[in-house]
Every structure is written in C-alpha cells, then in structure tokens.
Amino acid sequence: MDSTIYIITALALGVSFYKSKDKTILALKKAWKSFENILPQFLSILLIIGFVLSILNANQISELIGQESGWKGVLIASIIGSITLIPGFIAFPLASALLNNGAGYMQIGAFISTLMMVGIVTVPLEIKFFGKKAAILRNSLAFVFSLFVAFMLGVFLK
C-alpha cells in the first residue's frame, strides 16, 4: 500500500513537472520550507513520546490510565489534558503510543478532548479577550463535554 502511494505521488509530480517546470519547482521549494518549519515540532513529538515512554512502562501506564483505572484514570487523563498545551499533531501520536502501551480508550479520549478543548494555561488570555464569565463557562462546558466523550467511548468501545 505504501509503495502505491509513492508511485502515484511520483507520477503526479512528473505530470506537474511536464506541465510547468517553474511552478513545480516553486511548489517543491514551498513544500521544503513547510517541512523545515514543521521539523522542530515533529522532533518534539519524538522527544515527548520517548520521554513519556522512558519514564512510564506499560504496567504503570495501564495502572494510571488503563481501561481498568475507570473514572479515576479518566479524571487523571482529563486533568493532564486540561493543563497541558500540546498541538494536535503531537498529541495524536502520543495518544497512539499510550494506547499501544496499555492506556484505555476512554482515558485517551478524555485526554485528547480536554487537550484540544480545555485550556487552563490559556485562561488568562481568554479572560482578557472574552471576559471572565465567558472563559470560565467555555472551559467548564468543554471539560464536561470531554467527560461525556470519554463516557461514550467507554460505552461503544467496550
């Protein structure tokens, strides 16, 4: 499957190069620049995943946020997700690595949804722009919704 994607990509690049050499070279330069911009963040993915997995083994991960940890694990994962400020393209591979090392779907669902929707670190900025009431209400509702997401994952993925 992977080789098919590479072949199709190479063919498309060849067609593009045939149609317009200048535009293709410009597009490749822009793609390389984008890659250079993403590279430090991509390396941070590897560092964070490596760091987490070097500190915690599969048994510890399973104990803290495994399927057997239940709602205690969901709360731990959702609190960590609420406090942490990690971009999605780092969070999803981290979640995959945690799942592969014993984390539960319900717990990872809570972690990812609070990570994306709740922002304890960004609350002061939200208060500045939207007001205290709106910022607290938005974060509170997002936290409750994240718990609902975790519950629904627990119901449908058991």
C-alpha positions as CSV (number, residue, x, y, z in Angstrom):
1,M,0.0,0.0,0.0
2,D,2.8,2.5,0.9
3,S,4.6,1.9,-2.4
4,T,1.4,2.6,-4.3
5,I,1.1,6.0,-2.7
6,Y,4.7,6.7,-3.5
7,I,4.3,5.7,-7.1
8,I,1.1,7.8,-7.5
9,T,2.9,10.8,-5.9
10,A,5.9,10.4,-8.2
11,L,3.7,10.1,-11.3
12,A,1.7,13.2,-10.2
13,L,5.0,15.1,-9.7
14,G,6.2,14.0,-13.1
15,V,2.9,15.2,-14.7
16,S,3.2,18.5,-12.9
17,F,6.8,18.9,-13.9
18,Y,5.9,18.2,-17.5
19,K,3.0,20.8,-17.5
20,S,5.0,23.5,-15.8
21,K,8.6,23.1,-14.7
22,D,8.7,26.5,-12.9
23,K,5.5,26.0,-10.9
24,T,6.6,22.5,-9.9
25,I,10.0,23.8,-8.7
26,L,8.3,26.6,-6.8
27,A,5.8,24.2,-5.2
28,L,8.7,21.9,-4.2
29,K,10.5,24.9,-2.6
30,K,7.4,25.8,-0.7
31,A,6.9,22.2,0.5
32,W,10.5,22.1,1.7
33,K,10.1,25.4,3.6
34,S,6.9,24.0,5.2
35,F,8.8,20.8,6.1
36,E,11.6,22.9,7.7
37,N,9.0,24.8,9.7
38,I,7.4,21.6,11.0
39,L,10.6,19.7,11.6
40,P,11.3,21.2,15.1
41,Q,7.8,20.4,16.2
42,F,8.0,16.9,14.7
43,L,11.2,16.3,16.6
44,S,9.4,17.4,19.8
45,I,6.8,14.7,19.1
46,L,9.6,12.1,19.2
47,L,11.2,13.6,22.3
48,I,7.9,13.8,24.2
49,I,6.8,10.3,23.3
50,G,10.3,8.9,24.1
51,F,10.4,10.8,27.4
52,V,6.9,9.6,28.5
53,L,7.7,6.0,27.5
54,S,11.1,6.1,29.2
55,I,9.6,7.3,32.5
56,L,6.5,5.1,32.4
57,N,6.4,1.4,31.5
58,A,3.3,-0.3,30.1
59,N,2.2,-1.5,33.5
60,Q,2.4,2.0,35.0
61,I,0.5,3.5,32.1
62,S,-2.1,0.8,32.4
63,E,-2.4,1.4,36.2
64,L,-2.7,5.2,35.8
65,I,-4.9,5.5,32.7
66,G,-5.6,1.9,31.6
67,Q,-9.0,0.5,30.9
68,E,-9.1,-0.9,34.5
69,S,-8.4,2.5,36.0
70,G,-12.0,3.5,35.3
71,W,-13.2,7.0,36.1
72,K,-10.1,7.6,38.2
73,G,-8.0,7.2,35.1
74,V,-10.4,9.4,33.1
75,L,-10.1,12.2,35.7
76,I,-6.3,11.9,35.7
77,A,-6.1,12.0,31.9
78,S,-8.6,14.9,31.7
79,I,-6.7,16.9,34.3
80,I,-3.4,16.3,32.5
81,G,-5.1,17.2,29.2
82,S,-6.6,20.4,30.6
83,I,-3.2,21.6,31.9
84,T,-1.0,20.6,29.0
85,L,-0.5,22.8,26.0
86,I,0.4,20.4,23.2
87,P,-0.5,20.8,19.5
88,G,-2.7,18.1,18.0
89,F,-0.1,16.8,15.6
90,I,2.0,16.0,18.7
91,A,-0.9,14.8,20.9
92,F,-2.3,12.2,18.5
93,P,0.9,10.2,18.0
94,L,1.4,10.5,21.8
95,A,-2.1,9.1,22.3
96,S,-1.4,6.3,19.9
97,A,1.8,5.4,21.8
98,L,0.0,5.5,25.1
99,L,-2.7,3.2,23.7
100,N,-0.1,0.8,22.4
101,N,1.4,0.7,25.9
102,G,-1.7,0.0,27.9
103,A,-3.8,3.1,28.1
104,G,-7.6,2.8,27.8
105,Y,-9.7,4.3,25.0
106,M,-12.0,6.1,27.5
107,Q,-9.0,7.6,29.2
108,I,-7.2,8.6,26.0
109,G,-10.5,10.1,24.7
110,A,-10.7,12.3,27.8
111,F,-7.0,13.3,27.5
112,I,-7.3,14.2,23.8
113,S,-10.6,16.0,24.1
114,T,-9.5,18.1,27.1
115,L,-6.2,18.8,25.5
116,M,-7.9,20.2,22.4
117,M,-10.8,22.0,24.1
118,V,-9.8,23.0,27.7
119,G,-7.1,25.5,28.2
120,I,-6.1,26.1,31.8
121,V,-2.8,27.6,30.6
122,T,-4.6,29.9,28.2
123,V,-7.4,31.0,30.6
124,P,-5.8,34.4,31.4
125,L,-5.6,35.2,27.7
126,E,-9.2,34.1,27.2
127,I,-10.3,36.3,30.1
128,K,-8.5,39.2,28.6
129,F,-10.3,38.9,25.2
130,F,-13.7,37.3,26.1
131,G,-14.2,38.2,29.8
132,K,-14.0,36.1,32.9
133,K,-17.5,34.6,32.7
134,A,-17.2,33.5,29.1
135,A,-13.8,32.0,29.6
136,I,-14.7,30.0,32.7
137,L,-18.0,28.9,31.1
138,R,-16.4,27.8,27.9
139,N,-13.7,25.8,29.7
140,S,-16.1,24.3,32.2
141,L,-18.5,23.2,29.4
142,A,-15.6,21.8,27.4
143,F,-14.4,19.8,30.4
144,V,-17.9,18.4,31.0
145,F,-18.2,17.6,27.3
146,S,-14.8,15.8,27.4
147,L,-16.1,13.6,30.2
148,F,-19.2,12.9,28.1
149,V,-16.9,11.9,25.1
150,A,-15.0,9.6,27.4
151,F,-18.2,8.0,28.6
152,M,-19.4,7.5,25.1
153,L,-16.1,5.9,24.1
154,G,-16.4,3.6,27.1
155,V,-19.9,2.6,26.1
156,F,-19.2,2.0,22.4
157,L,-15.7,0.6,22.5
158,K,-16.1,-2.0,25.3
